[in-house]
Amino acid sequence: MTLSARANPDLLATLEDRGYRVTRPRREVVNLLGQKQEGFSAEEVCAELPGVGRATVYRSIKLLLEAGVVCKLMLPNGGQKYSLARGEHHHHTVCVMCGTVGEFRDSSVERVLRTIGADIPGKIVGHRMEFYITCQDCLDTS
């Protein structure tokens, strides 16, 4: 089974489980997002779905973000990109040249975060970590 075939029903079910109607435009947004293998901006989704209203695209992404099935990434220029949350806890890389978003998991990073957590009064309830890089494709073409 391909990733998009798995992701679409899960994304639709997430919206339905939260009580949101799955309209035709919202289904189009979810189907497109389910096919995304890399990061995307809301503007890119709008451009790929000219028949879907801009507000529907932004609202759908926001609902999926709130549900935890989409991750929001801040770009160095202040812009935003999103990526599908593929389940396990992870962190991101963002290419400063082309905007490609990658994911990584690293036990060393998790150990550092636990150590930091022991030194912070209170309970850490979340964190975000993004590494801004020049990806290998951009390095190869420069």
Residue pairs with C-beta under 8 A, 6 or more apart in sequence:
3 34
3 37
4 34
4 35
7 33
7 34
7 35
7 84
8 30
8 31
8 34
10 69
11 30
11 33
11 34
11 64
11 69
12 22
12 27
12 30
14 64
14 67
14 69
15 22
15 26
15 30
15 60
15 63
15 64
15 67
16 22
18 63
18 67
20 26
20 63
22 30
23 56
25 49
25 51
25 52
25 53
25 56
26 56
26 60
28 49
28 51
28 52
29 45
29 49
29 52
29 56
29 57
29 60
29 61
30 60
30 64
32 45
32 48
32 49
33 40
33 45
33 61
33 64
33 70
33 84
34 84
36 83
36 84
38 83
38 100
38 101
39 73
39 81
39 82
39 83
39 94
39 99
39 100
39 101
40 81
40 82
40 83
41 79
41 80
41 81
41 82
42 57
42 58
42 61
42 80
42 82
45 57
45 61
46 52
46 54
46 57
49 57
61 70
61 82
64 70
65 71
65 72
65 82
68 85
69 84
69 85
70 82
70 83
70 84
70 85
71 82
71 83
71 84
71 85
71 92
72 80
72 81
72 82
73 80
73 81
73 82
73 83
73 92
73 94
73 101
73 130
74 80
74 130
75 81
75 94
75 99
76 94
76 96
76 132
81 94
81 99
81 101
83 92
83 101
83 103
86 103
88 105
89 105
89 110
90 103
90 104
90 105
91 103
91 104
91 105
91 106
91 109
91 129
91 130
91 131
92 101
92 102
92 103
92 104
92 129
92 130
92 131
93 101
93 102
93 103
93 104
93 130
93 131
93 132
93 133
93 135
94 100
94 101
94 102
94 130
94 131
94 132
94 133
95 101
95 102
95 132
95 133
95 134
95 135
95 137
95 138
96 132
96 133
96 134
97 134
97 135
97 138
97 142
98 135
98 137
98 138
100 135
100 137
102 135
109 129
113 124
113 127
116 124
117 123
117 124
134 142
